[in-house]
Amino acid sequence: MADKMTAAEAAEALGITRDAVYKRVERDKIRHEKSSDGQLYVYVEKSDTSQRQNVQSESSTLTSALEARIESLERQLEAERGSSAELRRLLAAALERIPPQLEAPSEPREAPKTATVQEAEQQHSHPPEGPRRGFWRRLFGS
């Protein structure tokens, strides 16, 4: 059995816009009639309205679940933000403890001088004076 309704009532019952009801009438997808005064009446099946109520109930359940999930994610995000702030604070404190590096010299260094063949031969031909002492002996003076 179908209920006779105006386009506005049918839109409300079906959960659609009034324009959508008119489009269904244009395409002859819904049973309708015009009264002698030009008023459009639409016949809506009770099963259509009960399906809408089921859809609304499912939608409400899903919306509640999504809202709970969003709240959970917001709490998780806040915890991560706090953790990130703590990590930044620790990193800044650690960086303060690192001594500053030596400043670069204001004048460029000279390129190392390469010995000529003659200079190398002179160094090898003249052995160093006195016995050669090891590193530890030079360091501790014995």
N, CA and C atoms as an extended XYZ file, in Angstrom:
426
Properties=species:S:1:pos:R:3:atomname:S:1:resname:S:1:resid:I:1 pbc="F F F"
N         0.842       -1.182        0.000 N   MET     1
C         0.000        0.000        0.000 CA  MET     1
C         0.883        1.239        0.000 C   MET     1
N         0.490        2.215       -0.741 N   ALA     2
C         1.259        3.441       -0.897 CA  ALA     2
C         0.513        4.596       -0.249 C   ALA     2
N         1.278        5.520        0.277 N   ASP     3
C         0.717        6.729        0.867 CA  ASP     3
C         0.782        7.857       -0.156 C   ASP     3
N        -0.291        8.657       -0.216 N   LYS     4
C        -0.344        9.803       -1.113 CA  LYS     4
C         0.222       11.006       -0.363 C   LYS     4
N         1.255       11.646       -0.967 N   MET     5
C         1.937       12.759       -0.316 CA  MET     5
C         2.242       13.855       -1.317 C   MET     5
N         2.498       15.037       -0.779 N   THR     6
C         2.981       16.124       -1.630 CA  THR     6
C         4.456       15.841       -1.942 C   THR     6
N         5.007       16.594       -2.868 N   ALA     7
C         6.418       16.397       -3.239 CA  ALA     7
C         7.330       16.662       -2.044 C   ALA     7
N         7.013       17.682       -1.252 N   ALA     8
C         7.839       18.005       -0.081 CA  ALA     8
C         7.773       16.879        0.952 C   ALA     8
N         6.566       16.355        1.189 N   GLU     9
C         6.403       15.255        2.161 CA  GLU     9
C         7.124       14.000        1.670 C   GLU     9
N         7.017       13.735        0.373 N   ALA    10
C         7.677       12.564       -0.205 CA  ALA    10
C         9.193       12.691       -0.091 C   ALA    10
N         9.698       13.884       -0.329 N   ALA    11
C        11.140       14.107       -0.214 CA  ALA    11
C        11.603       13.817        1.218 C   ALA    11
N        10.847       14.301        2.186 N   GLU    12
C        11.176       14.070        3.594 CA  GLU    12
C        11.113       12.577        3.928 C   GLU    12
N        10.076       11.903        3.463 N   ALA    13
C         9.893       10.481        3.764 CA  ALA    13
C        10.980        9.624        3.124 C   ALA    13
N        11.405       10.015        1.921 N   LEU    14
C        12.412        9.228        1.209 CA  LEU    14
C        13.837        9.652        1.547 C   LEU    14
N        13.989       10.809        2.206 N   GLY    15
C        15.322       11.288        2.559 CA  GLY    15
C        16.077       11.840        1.369 C   GLY    15
N        15.342       12.450        0.451 N   ILE    16
C        15.956       13.053       -0.733 CA  ILE    16
C        15.455       14.492       -0.848 C   ILE    16
N        15.961       15.230       -1.818 N   THR    17
C        15.520       16.611       -2.001 CA  THR    17
C        14.219       16.644       -2.805 C   THR    17
N        13.563       17.781       -2.733 N   ARG    18
C        12.330       17.951       -3.492 CA  ARG    18
C        12.628       17.899       -4.986 C   ARG    18
N        13.775       18.448       -5.390 N   ASP    19
C        14.156       18.396       -6.809 CA  ASP    19
C        14.321       16.952       -7.270 C   ASP    19
N        14.866       16.109       -6.403 N   ALA    20
C        15.037       14.694       -6.764 CA  ALA    20
C        13.674       14.026       -6.968 C   ALA    20
N        12.681       14.421       -6.168 N   VAL    21
C        11.325       13.875       -6.354 CA  VAL    21
C        10.786       14.310       -7.711 C   VAL    21
N        10.967       15.590       -8.052 N   TYR    22
C        10.486       16.087       -9.350 CA  TYR    22
C        11.189       15.372      -10.512 C   TYR    22
N        12.496       15.094      -10.354 N   LYS    23
C        13.225       14.381      -11.423 CA  LYS    23
C        12.663       12.975      -11.595 C   LYS    23
N        12.329       12.327      -10.482 N   ARG    24
C        11.740       10.980      -10.575 CA  ARG    24
C        10.374       11.029      -11.260 C   ARG    24
N         9.632       12.098      -10.988 N   VAL    25
C         8.329       12.270      -11.649 CA  VAL    25
C         8.540       12.476      -13.145 C   VAL    25
N         9.515       13.318      -13.528 N   GLU    26
C         9.821       13.565      -14.934 CA  GLU    26
C        10.174       12.279      -15.663 C   GLU    26
N        10.979       11.446      -15.020 N   ARG    27
C        11.419       10.188      -15.646 CA  ARG    27
C        10.397        9.070      -15.463 C   ARG    27
N         9.300        9.394      -14.796 N   ASP    28
C         8.222        8.438      -14.538 CA  ASP    28
C         8.722        7.228      -13.737 C   ASP    28
N         9.588        7.517      -12.751 N   LYS    29
C        10.149        6.474      -11.898 CA  LYS    29
C         9.362        6.300      -10.609 C   LYS    29
N         8.429        7.222      -10.373 N   ILE    30
C         7.612        7.154       -9.168 CA  ILE    30
C         6.155        7.450       -9.568 C   ILE    30
N         5.249        6.745       -8.942 N   ARG    31
C         3.832        6.941       -9.269 CA  ARG    31
C         3.379        8.299       -8.735 C   ARG    31
N         2.659        9.043       -9.567 N   HIS    32
C         2.256       10.388       -9.188 CA  HIS    32
C         0.954       10.773       -9.907 C   HIS    32
N         0.378       11.895       -9.457 N   GLU    33
C        -0.811       12.466      -10.114 CA  GLU    33
C        -0.865       13.951       -9.809 C   GLU    33
N        -1.515       14.685      -10.662 N   LYS    34
C        -1.723       16.115      -10.446 CA  LYS    34
C        -3.200       16.322      -10.148 C   LYS    34
N        -3.449       17.133       -9.142 N   SER    35
C        -4.842       17.434       -8.788 CA  SER    35
C        -5.385       18.491       -9.743 C   SER    35
N        -6.662       18.761       -9.646 N   SER    36
C        -7.293       19.742      -10.531 CA  SER    36
C        -6.756       21.149      -10.291 C   SER    36
N        -6.251       21.406       -9.081 N   ASP    37
C        -5.697       22.736       -8.807 CA  ASP    37
C        -4.198       22.811       -9.129 C   ASP    37
N        -3.608       21.740       -9.721 N   GLY    38
C        -2.217       21.749      -10.155 CA  GLY    38
C        -1.228       21.220       -9.112 C   GLY    38
N        -1.746       20.769       -7.987 N   GLN    39
C        -0.869       20.228       -6.928 CA  GLN    39
C        -0.393       18.831       -7.338 C   GLN    39
N         0.925       18.593       -7.166 N   LEU    40
C         1.510       17.295       -7.503 CA  LEU    40
C         1.469       16.395       -6.270 C   LEU    40
N         0.943       15.206       -6.454 N   TYR    41
C         0.920       14.214       -5.376 CA  TYR    41
C         1.718       13.003       -5.823 C   TYR    41
N         2.474       12.471       -4.880 N   VAL    42
C         3.332       11.328       -5.161 CA  VAL    42
C         2.902       10.185       -4.255 C   VAL    42
N         2.950        8.965       -4.774 N   TYR    43
C         2.626        7.785       -3.972 CA  TYR    43
C         3.932        7.126       -3.536 C   TYR    43
N         4.087        7.051       -2.223 N   VAL    44
C         5.318        6.481       -1.674 CA  VAL    44
C         4.952        5.185       -0.970 C   VAL    44
N         5.656        4.135       -1.345 N   GLU    45
C         5.430        2.824       -0.716 CA  GLU    45
C         5.969        2.835        0.700 C   GLU    45
N         5.280        2.140        1.591 N   LYS    46
C         5.728        2.052        2.982 CA  LYS    46
C         7.097        1.370        3.071 C   LYS    46
N         7.382        0.442        2.186 N   SER    47
C         8.674       -0.253        2.208 CA  SER    47
C         9.821        0.720        1.914 C   SER    47
N         9.531        1.729        1.066 N   ASP    48
C        10.553        2.737        0.765 CA  ASP    48
C        10.910        3.547        2.013 C   ASP    48
N         9.878        3.914        2.804 N   THR    49
C        10.140        4.695        4.008 CA  THR    49
C        10.810        3.847        5.080 C   THR    49
N        10.468        2.566        5.165 N   SER    50
C        11.113        1.702        6.173 CA  SER    50
C        12.572        1.450        5.789 C   SER    50
N        12.840        1.359        4.476 N   GLN    51
C        14.227        1.210        4.034 CA  GLN    51
C        15.032        2.447        4.417 C   GLN    51
N        14.407        3.625        4.298 N   ARG    52
C        15.083        4.863        4.677 CA  ARG    52
C        15.402        4.860        6.161 C   ARG    52
N        14.462        4.391        6.976 N   GLN    53
C        14.704        4.332        8.418 CA  GLN    53
C        15.843        3.371        8.740 C   GLN    53
N        15.925        2.248        8.027 N   ASN    54
C        17.027        1.304        8.233 CA  ASN    54
C        18.360        1.930        7.846 C   ASN    54
N        18.344        2.636        6.722 N   VAL    55
C        19.562        3.303        6.264 CA  VAL    55
C        19.982        4.361        7.276 C   VAL    55
N        19.012        5.120        7.794 N   GLN    56
C        19.331        6.143        8.793 CA  GLN    56
C        19.906        5.510       10.053 C   GLN    56
N        19.361        4.378       10.459 N   SER    57
C        19.852        3.688       11.654 CA  SER    57
C        21.289        3.209       11.441 C   SER    57
N        21.545        2.604       10.286 N   GLU    58
C        22.907        2.154        9.975 CA  GLU    58
C        23.856        3.337        9.887 C   GLU    58
N        23.378        4.413        9.280 N   SER    59
C        24.193        5.609        9.149 CA  SER    59
C        24.539        6.181       10.520 C   SER    59
N        23.571        6.192       11.413 N   SER    60
C        23.798        6.688       12.766 CA  SER    60
C        24.827        5.831       13.494 C   SER    60
N        24.743        4.530       13.334 N   THR    61
C        25.700        3.614       13.964 CA  THR    61
C        27.107        3.847       13.413 C   THR    61
N        27.213        3.961       12.102 N   LEU    62
C        28.514        4.204       11.482 CA  LEU    62
C        29.087        5.560       11.891 C   LEU    62
N        28.228        6.558       11.975 N   THR    63
C        28.680        7.886       12.391 CA  THR    63
C        29.230        7.847       13.805 C   THR    63
N        28.560        7.146       14.692 N   SER    64
C        29.040        7.027       16.076 CA  SER    64
C        30.397        6.336       16.125 C   SER    64
N        30.551        5.271       15.337 N   ALA    65
C        31.825        4.552       15.303 CA  ALA    65
C        32.936        5.449       14.765 C   ALA    65
N        32.633        6.211       13.724 N   LEU    66
C        33.637        7.116       13.152 CA  LEU    66
C        34.009        8.228       14.130 C   LEU    66
N        33.031        8.761       14.840 N   GLU    67
C        33.317        9.802       15.825 CA  GLU    67
C        34.229        9.269       16.928 C   GLU    67
N        33.972        8.031       17.374 N   ALA    68
C        34.822        7.421       18.401 CA  ALA    68
C        36.243        7.230       17.870 C   ALA    68
N        36.365        6.808       16.628 N   ARG    69
C        37.688        6.608       16.018 CA  ARG    69
C        38.428        7.940       15.884 C   ARG    69
N        37.713        8.978       15.507 N   ILE    70
C        38.329       10.303       15.372 CA  ILE    70
C        38.843       10.781       16.720 C   ILE    70
N        38.049       10.588       17.774 N   GLU    71
C        38.496       10.988       19.113 CA  GLU    71
C        39.761       10.231       19.505 C   GLU    71
N        39.785        8.945       19.209 N   SER    72
C        40.955        8.125       19.528 CA  SER    72
C        42.190        8.630       18.780 C   SER    72
N        42.025        8.936       17.506 N   LEU    73
C        43.142        9.433       16.701 CA  LEU    73
C        43.604       10.812       17.169 C   LEU    73
N        42.668       11.650       17.601 N   GLU    74
C        43.049       12.962       18.117 CA  GLU    74
C        43.877       12.822       19.392 C   GLU    74
N        43.489       11.891       20.281 N   ARG    75
C        44.278       11.650       21.498 CA  ARG    75
C        45.667       11.140       21.137 C   ARG    75
N        45.728       10.232       20.185 N   GLN    76
C        47.016        9.685       19.754 CA  GLN    76
C        47.896       10.784       19.156 C   GLN    76
N        47.308       11.661       18.355 N   LEU    77
C        48.052       12.763       17.750 CA  LEU    77
C        48.591       13.700       18.822 C   LEU    77
N        47.791       14.002       19.826 N   GLU    78
C        48.234       14.872       20.914 CA  GLU    78
C        49.400       14.239       21.656 C   GLU    78
N        49.336       12.922       21.905 N   ALA    79
C        50.434       12.228       22.587 CA  ALA    79
C        51.709       12.287       21.743 C   ALA    79
N        51.587       12.109       20.434 N   GLU    80
C        52.744       12.157       19.549 CA  GLU    80
C        53.337       13.574       19.504 C   GLU    80
N        52.489       14.577       19.527 N   ARG    81
C        52.980       15.959       19.541 CA  ARG    81
C        53.784       16.219       20.809 C   ARG    81
N        53.284       15.717       21.952 N   GLY    82
C        54.007       15.879       23.208 CA  GLY    82
C        55.344       15.169       23.171 C   GLY    82
N        55.345       13.963       22.624 N   SER    83
C        56.580       13.191       22.504 CA  SER    83
C        57.570       13.896       21.586 C   SER    83
N        57.077       14.437       20.496 N   SER    84
C        57.938       15.148       19.550 CA  SER    84
C        58.540       16.389       20.198 C   SER    84
N        57.757       17.100       20.972 N   ALA    85
C        58.269       18.296       21.650 CA  ALA    85
C        59.367       17.910       22.643 C   ALA    85
N        59.179       16.797       23.360 N   GLU    86
C        60.188       16.330       24.309 CA  GLU    86
C        61.478       15.947       23.584 C   GLU    86
N        61.344       15.284       22.438 N   LEU    87
C        62.525       14.912       21.661 CA  LEU    87
C        63.271       16.145       21.151 C   LEU    87
N        62.541       17.155       20.705 N   ARG    88
C        63.186       18.387       20.254 CA  ARG    88
C        63.932       19.063       21.404 C   ARG    88
N        63.329       19.051       22.603 N   ARG    89
C        63.970       19.658       23.769 CA  ARG    89
C        65.253       18.912       24.117 C   ARG    89
N        65.201       17.579       24.100 N   LEU    90
C        66.391       16.782       24.403 CA  LEU    90
C        67.493       17.009       23.368 C   LEU    90
N        67.122       17.089       22.103 N   LEU    91
C        68.100       17.319       21.044 CA  LEU    91
C        68.754       18.684       21.212 C   LEU    91
N        67.965       19.702       21.531 N   ALA    92
C        68.527       21.036       21.726 CA  ALA    92
C        69.502       21.040       22.901 C   ALA    92
N        69.149       20.344       23.981 N   ALA    93
C        70.039       20.281       25.145 CA  ALA    93
C        71.334       19.555       24.783 C   ALA    93
N        71.242       18.487       24.004 N   ALA    94
C        72.441       17.740       23.606 CA  ALA    94
C        73.328       18.591       22.696 C   ALA    94
N        72.722       19.332       21.797 N   LEU    95
C        73.499       20.170       20.880 CA  LEU    95
C        74.202       21.307       21.616 C   LEU    95
N        73.618       21.778       22.711 N   GLU    96
C        74.270       22.831       23.485 CA  GLU    96
C        75.546       22.328       24.144 C   GLU    96
N        75.596       21.040       24.447 N   ARG    97
C        76.771       20.475       25.126 CA  ARG    97
C        77.934       20.216       24.185 C   ARG    97
N        77.690       20.195       22.896 N   ILE    98
C        78.755       19.954       21.931 CA  ILE    98
C        79.562       21.241       21.793 C   ILE    98
N        80.901       21.160       21.983 N   PRO    99
C        81.690       22.390       21.883 CA  PRO    99
C        81.682       22.913       20.452 C   PRO    99
N        81.742       24.235       20.315 N   PRO   100
C        81.736       24.785       18.957 CA  PRO   100
C        83.021       24.403       18.235 C   PRO   100
N        82.933       24.215       16.971 N   GLN   101
C        84.111       23.869       16.183 CA  GLN   101
C        84.986       25.103       16.017 C   GLN   101
N        86.265       24.834       15.760 N   LEU   102
C        87.185       25.945       15.536 CA  LEU   102
C        86.759       26.708       14.303 C   LEU   102
N        86.938       27.993       14.356 N   GLU   103
C        86.569       28.800       13.204 CA  GLU   103
C        87.577       28.584       12.086 C   GLU   103
N        87.127       28.704       10.887 N   ALA   104
C        88.003       28.553        9.725 CA  ALA   104
C        88.991       29.716        9.709 C   ALA   104
N        90.232       29.473        9.296 N   PRO   105
C        91.204       30.569        9.249 CA  PRO   105
C        90.740       31.642        8.265 C   PRO   105
N        91.048       32.894        8.609 N   SER   106
C        90.596       33.989        7.755 CA  SER   106
C        91.384       34.051        6.449 C   SER   106
N        92.662       33.586        6.496 N   GLU   107
C        93.476       33.568        5.277 CA  GLU   107
C        93.539       32.139        4.754 C   GLU   107
N        93.503       31.963        3.443 N   PRO   108
C        93.583       30.596        2.916 CA  PRO   108
C        94.962       29.995        3.172 C   PRO   108
N        94.986       28.687        3.360 N   ARG   109
C        96.248       27.986        3.573 CA  ARG   109
C        97.072       27.978        2.294 C   ARG   109
N        98.377       27.891        2.495 N   GLU   110
C        99.252       27.754        1.327 CA  GLU   110
C        99.265       26.292        0.920 C   GLU   110
N        99.403       26.060       -0.354 N   ALA   111
C        99.468       24.687       -0.838 CA  ALA   111
C       100.779       24.060       -0.365 C   ALA   111
N       100.753       22.761       -0.006 N   PRO   112
C       101.995       22.125        0.438 CA  PRO   112
C       103.042       22.138       -0.684 C   PRO   112
N       104.277       22.328       -0.269 N   LYS   113
C       105.371       22.422       -1.238 CA  LYS   113
C       105.851       21.021       -1.592 C   LYS   113
N       105.998       20.750       -2.842 N   THR   114
C       106.481       19.451       -3.302 CA  THR   114
C       107.997       19.520       -3.471 C   THR   114
N       108.675       18.520       -2.910 N   ALA   115
C       110.148       18.494       -2.993 CA  ALA   115
C       110.579       18.137       -4.413 C   ALA   115
N       111.648       18.766       -4.828 N   THR   116
C       112.209       18.429       -6.140 CA  THR   116
C       113.041       17.168       -5.999 C   THR   116
N       113.443       16.597       -7.097 N   VAL   117
C       114.248       15.369       -7.084 CA  VAL   117
C       115.573       15.626       -6.373 C   VAL   117
N       116.172       16.790       -6.609 N   GLN   118
C       117.459       17.113       -5.977 CA  GLN   118
C       117.308       17.210       -4.465 C   GLN   118
N       116.265       17.846       -3.974 N   GLU   119
C       116.062       17.967       -2.532 CA  GLU   119
C       115.845       16.612       -1.896 C   GLU   119
N       115.121       15.738       -2.567 N   ALA   120
C       114.882       14.403       -2.032 CA  ALA   120
C       116.186       13.625       -1.948 C   ALA   120
N       117.042       13.749       -2.963 N   GLU   121
C       118.333       13.044       -2.945 CA  GLU   121
C       119.220       13.585       -1.834 C   GLU   121
N       119.214       14.885       -1.599 N   GLN   122
C       120.027       15.470       -0.533 CA  GLN   122
C       119.574       14.962        0.831 C   GLN   122
N       118.278       14.821        1.053 N   GLN   123
C       117.782       14.338        2.338 CA  GLN   123
C       118.214       12.896        2.562 C   GLN   123
N       118.184       12.075        1.532 N   HIS   124
C       118.564       10.665        1.677 CA  HIS   124
C       120.073       10.498        1.783 C   HIS   124
N       120.828       11.391        1.206 N   SER   125
C       122.288       11.260        1.267 CA  SER   125
C       122.829       11.681        2.626 C   SER   125
N       122.160       12.551        3.354 N   HIS   126
C       122.577       12.995        4.682 CA  HIS   126
C       121.678       12.343        5.723 C   HIS   126
N       122.150       11.286        6.411 N   PRO   127
C       121.321       10.662        7.438 CA  PRO   127
C       121.160       11.615        8.616 C   PRO   127
N       120.076       11.496        9.390 N   PRO   128
C       119.874       12.384       10.535 CA  PRO   128
C       120.975       12.205       11.563 C   PRO   128
N       121.252       13.285       12.243 N   GLU   129
C       122.328       13.242       13.218 CA  GLU   129
C       121.869       12.508       14.468 C   GLU   129
N       122.736       11.685       15.064 N   GLY   130
C       122.466       10.966       16.306 CA  GLY   130
C       121.497        9.822       16.087 C   GLY   130
N       121.386        8.989       17.112 N   PRO   131
C       120.461        7.855       16.982 CA  PRO   131
C       119.006        8.355       16.993 C   PRO   131
N       118.226        7.653       16.264 N   ARG   132
C       116.803        8.023       16.169 CA  ARG   132
C       116.068        7.495       17.397 C   ARG   132
N       115.285        8.365       18.055 N   ARG   133
C       114.554        7.957       19.247 CA  ARG   133
C       113.085        7.692       18.882 C   ARG   133
N       112.495        6.757       19.614 N   GLY   134
C       111.093        6.410       19.390 CA  GLY   134
C       110.157        7.492       19.921 C   GLY   134
N       108.938        7.368       19.544 N   PHE   135
C       107.917        8.347       19.908 CA  PHE   135
C       107.773        8.480       21.417 C   PHE   135
N       107.696        7.363       22.097 N   TRP   136
C       107.483        7.395       23.565 CA  TRP   136
C       108.683        8.020       24.269 C   TRP   136
N       109.860        7.723       23.768 N   ARG   137
C       111.074        8.294       24.405 CA  ARG   137
C       111.116        9.820       24.167 C   ARG   137
N       110.731       10.237       22.995 N   ARG   138
C       110.702       11.673       22.747 CA  ARG   138
C       109.621       12.341       23.612 C   ARG   138
N       108.506       11.669       23.763 N   LEU   139
C       107.402       12.242       24.528 CA  LEU   139
C       107.735       12.371       26.005 C   LEU   139
N       108.296       11.295       26.589 N   PHE   140
C       108.591       11.302       28.017 CA  PHE   140
C       110.019       11.675       28.352 C   PHE   140
N       110.810       11.947       27.357 N   GLY   141
C       112.154       12.487       27.563 CA  GLY   141
C       113.158       11.526       28.152 C   GLY   141
N       113.130       10.288       27.855 N   SER   142
C       114.177        9.397       28.381 CA  SER   142
C       115.096        8.943       27.290 C   SER   142
